[in-house]
Amino acid sequence: MASIKKRGEVWQARVTWYTSGKRNYKSKSGFKTKAEAKRWANKYEVQKDNHQITKLNPVFAEYFNEWAKTYRKIGKTTTSIQRYDQIEKYLKDYFGKQKISTITHRQYQKFINEYGSNKSKSTVQKNHGTIKACVEDAKIDNIITNNFTERTNLVWNAELTRKQDYLSENEAKKLEKNLLTKINPKFTSRYMILTALYTGMRLGEIMALKWSDINFKEKTIDITKSYDYINKKLKGPKNASSVRVIRVNDFLLTLLSDLQENKQPFVFANDKGSVPSPAGVNKVLRKHLKECDCYRKTFHFHSLRHTHASLLLFNGVQLYAISKRLGHSNMLVTAKIYSHMIDEFKAQEDNKIENVLDDFVH
C-alpha cells in the first residue's frame, strides 16, 4: 500500500516493496494535491504488482552518459562521440543533478525552447531524437513510467537553418576552369576539390583514397574507408551503405594519374607524403570561389557533394542512381536531403509539361 503524506504545503507519495527480503522504496514529493500524489503512487503500485518496479532513479545527465556508452558510442567516429558528450553537457548544464524520474514534459519543453534558440533545425531534430531514444530506454528499463520527450514542439533558430548550398552548373564550370588553370601535382588540394565535384565523395573518403582503390581499366573507384584527420588514422566508412563502387570519367582518371609522380600510397598525398587538412582544402576552395565570383559564406567542401548531386539531378539522372552513388542507405534519405532541389527540378519539369501541352493544343 502506498504512503501519502502532507509535507508543509505539498504532498509526498512513497511506494514500498521487497526484493529478497530487502525493503526498497521509491518516493516523490512536491505534489500540489493529494489526488496527484495518489495518481503517481498508483502507477508504481501497478508496476510493483507486475514485478516491473526498480529502485533505480539516476540523475538524467548521468543516465544519458551511461546509455550513450552502452548503446551508441561503440564503434562510432570521433565526431559522433563528441556529439554525445556535447548532449550530456547540455543536459548537465540545464538539469543539473535532477533525477530522471522527476522531469516533466513541461520541463523538457522549456529545455528545448532554450536549447533550440541558437541551434539549426537539423541539429535540434537530430539531438532531440537521440535524447528521446535514451528516455524511451529508461522507460523500458522501468526507471520511469512515461517518456516525457513525447509530443515535444521542436524549436530552432531559423537564421541558422539553411538549405543545402550548391553551385549552379554554370558556377561549377567556372570553378572547374579556374582550378585547372593552376593545377600542380605538388599541391593536391585542387585535385581533391575537382574529385569531389566529379564524384560527390565525402572529404574523409577522398583523403583515404589509395591507388589500389582506383581501377583505371574499368574506370571505377572503390570507396571502402574514410580518414579521421583528428586522430590521423583510417577508419571505417560512415555507414554500411557508404561502401560502394562508383564509375568515373576518363578526364578525372587522367587528372589523377598526374599525382602518381608524387610516389605516395595515398592518392592525394603530396611529394612530402602529406595529405592536405580539411581546413587547408577549404581555404583553397574559398580562394578559387572568390576568383571566379562564386564565393558565399555558406559554401564549404561538403557543398561540392551537394553540387555534384544537383548536376546529376538537373541533368535527368534518376534519384535511385544518385542515392547509390552518394552512399545513402535508401532513396528516402536522398530525397529528404535534396528535397528543395527536387522541388526546383519539379518546377522546371512543370514548365516543360506546360510547353508540351501548349504545342499539342496548337
N, C-alpha and C positions, 0 to 999 in steps of 0.2 A: 504494500500500500504506500503510495506517495505521501510525503510530508509537505504540507503547505503552511507557511508561517508568514506573519507580517513583521517586517523589519523596518521600523520607523514609518516612512511614508510609502514604502514599496513592499511587494510580496516576493517571497522566496519559495522555490519548489525543489524538492530533493527526492530522487528515486534510489532505493537501496536494493541490492541483490548480492547473492553469494556465489563465489566460484571456488570449488574445492574447499569449502568450509571457511573461506576468507571473505570478509564483508567488504563490499565495494559500494561506492555511491557516486552519483552524478547530480550536481546541483546547479541552479541558476537563479540569480536574483535580479531585481530591477523591474519586475512586472508592475504595471500601474494598477491592475485589478487582480482579485483572487481568481476570477474566471480565466484570465490569460495564463496565470501560473498553473492552473489545473489542466488547461489545454496542452501546455508544454509537457507537463508530467505524464499525461495520458499517452502521448506519443511514445515516450520511453517505457511506459508500462507495457505497451503492446510489444515493443522490441524485446523487453525482458521476457515476456511470455513466449516469444518466438526464438529465444536464445540468440538475439542479434545485437544485444547491447554490449558496449565496451566502455571501460573506464578511461580510455584514451581521450585526451582533449588537448591536442597540441596547439602551440602558437601558430597562427596562419602562415606567416613567413617561413617558420621553421619546417612546417609540414610541406610547404611548396619545395623547399630546398631538398628534403629527403625524397620527395616524389620525383623531382627532376633527376636526381642521381640514380634512382631506381629504374625509372621508365623512359627517360628522354635523353640523358646525356651520353649514354653508352654508344660508342661508335660515331658520335656526331663530330662535326668540324669545330674548329676553334671558335669560329664566328657564331655558330649555333649555341655552343656552351656559354659564350659571353652573353648571348641574348637571355638565356635562362637566369644567369647571375644578375643581369640587369633587372629582370622582372622581380626577382627576390628582393632586390634593393628597394624597388618601388613599393612593394608590399610592406617591407620592414619600416620604411620611412613614413608611410601613411598609417598603417595599422599598429605599428609598434609591437608590443607584447600581447596584443589582443588574441584571445583563443578563437580558433576557427568556428567553434560551436556557438559563439556569441555574436557573430557577424550577421547582420540582416541584409535583406535585399536593398533596402533604402541606403544603408551604409555603403554597400558595394557600388550602387548607382552614383553616389556622391564621389566615390573614388574615381570612377570612370569619367565623371564630369571634370574633375581636376586633372586627371592624368591625360585625357584627350585634348585638353585645351591648347597644348603645344605639341601635338603629335599629328602625323598624317593619317588619313583614313586606313591605309593598308597596315600601318604599324599598330593602330588600335585594334583592328579586326584580328590580326594575327596574334597579338599578345593576349587579348581577351579570350580568344579561342583556346590558348594554352592554359590560362587560369581556369577557364570553365571546365576543361578536361581534368585538371587537378582536383577541383572541388567535387566533380562527379565521382572521382575515385575515392574521395573522402567519404562520400555518401555510400559507396559500395562497401567500403571498409567499416561501415556502421559507426563512423565517428560523428557524423551529422545526419539529420533526418531529411533535409531537403537541400537542393542545390540553389544557393542564394544568387548565383550569377544568371539564372534563367530569366528570360524576358527583360534583359537589360537594354536600355536605349543607348546605343553607342554614340559617343560624341567625339568629334575630331576637329582639327584646325583646317579649314577649307583652303587657306593660303598655302599651307604646306602640302596639300593634296593636289597632285598634278597628274595629268595623263602621261603615258609613256612618251618620251620625247624621241623624235626620229627626224632624219633628213628627208627631204623630198628627193625624187630621182635626179632632178637637175642639180640639187645641192650635193648629193652623193657623188655625182660625176665630177663636179668642181673640186671636191675634196680629193677624190682619186687622182685627178690630174695634178693637183698641187703636190701630193705626196710623191708621185712618180718622178717629178722634176728634180727631187732632192734625194732619191733613193740611193742608199750606200750600205753594202753588206756589213760594214763595221758598226753601223748604227741601226739596230734591229727594230726599234720602236715603230718605225714607219711600216715595216713588213708585218708587224703584229696588228696594226690598225687596218691595213688592207686585208689581212686574213680574216679579221672579224667582219669586215664589210662584205667579203665574198662568201663567208661560210655561216655567220651567225653564231660562231663558237663563243663560249664564255672566256673571260680573261684567264682564269685559272687553267682551263683546258688548253688554251693556246700556250701558256707558259710551260705546261707539262709535256708538250709535243716533242717526240723524238723522231729521228729519221726512220726508225723501224716502224713508225705508225703511218708512214706515207707510202702508198703503193702507186708509184709513178706509171706503171703499166696499166693498171685498172682505173687509174685516176680517182683514187679514194683516200680518205683519211680515217683511221680508226681512232675513235675517242673513247678511251678506257680509264682515264685518270685525270686528276687535277693537281694543281700546285698550291701548297699552303705557304704563302710568302712570309707570313709572320714567323712560322716555325722552320722555314727553309727546308721543306721536305715534300715529297709526293704523297698524295692521299687518294682515297677512292673518289669516284665521281659524286656529284651532288646527290643523285639517287640512282636506282637501278635503270630507269629509263634513259638516264644520261649516257649510258654505254651505247654507242651507236657507230655506224659506218656511214659517212656522207660522201657523195660524189662532188668533185670539184672540176673546174675547167682547166684547160691547158695553160692559160695565161698565168694563173696562180701557181701552178706547178713549176713553170719556167721561172717565175719570180722567186719562189722558194729555193730553187736549185742554186741560185746565186749565193745563198747562205752556206753552202757546203764548203766554200773556201775558208770559212772560219774554223773548220775541222773540230767541231764540238758535237757531243752526243745529242744535246738539246737543239732543236731546230733554230730557236731564237736566241741562243747564246752568242755573244759577240766573240771576237777573236781572243778576248781575255777570259772567256768562259762564263761571263756574267749575263744573266737574263734581266732585262730592264724591270724595275719595280713598277707596281701599279701607279704610284704617284708619278714616276718618271714618264710612263707611257701617256698618262692623262695630260701631263704638261706639254708633251709633243703634240698631242691631239688638239689641245686648245690653241697652240701656236698656229697650226695649219688651218684650223677653222677660222681664226681671225684673218689669216692671209687671204682666204677665199670668201670673206664676208659672210660666213655661215655661223659665226660664233653666237652662242647663248649660254647663259649660266647653267641652265638645267641639263645641258648635253654633256655626257661623260662617256667613258669607254663602253659601258654596258648599253648605251644608247645605240651603238653600232649594231648590236644584236637586234634591236627593235627596227633599225633602219633596214637591215637585211630582210627581216620578216615583212616589212611594208613593201619592199621592192618585189618580193615574190607574190604577195597578196594582190597588189595592184596590177601585176602582170599576168594574173589569171591562174597562178599555181593553187591547187586545191589545199584547203586548210589541213586535211589529213597529212599530206606530204610535208607541209610546213611544220606541223606538230612533231612528226618523226625526225625531221632534220634538226630541230632545235632541242630534241631530247626531252620533250614534255611527256608526262605519264599518259595523257589522253588529250583528245581534241577539246574537251571542255576547259582544260587549263589554258590552252592556247586561245580559245575563244574569249575567255574571261580577261586574259592579259591584254589582248588586242581588240577588245570589243569596240573601242572608239574607231579603230582603223576599219573594222568590219562595217560599222555604220557609215563611214565615209565612202567605202567601196560600194555599199548598197546604194548610196545616193547617186554615185556615178552610174551604176548599172540601171537605176531607175530612169536616169536621163536617156540612156541608150534605148531602154524599153519604150519610152515615150516617143523617141525619134523613129524607131522601127514601126510603131503603131501609126504615127503620122504619115510615114511613107506608104504604109499599106492602105490607109484610108484614101489617100490622094492618088 
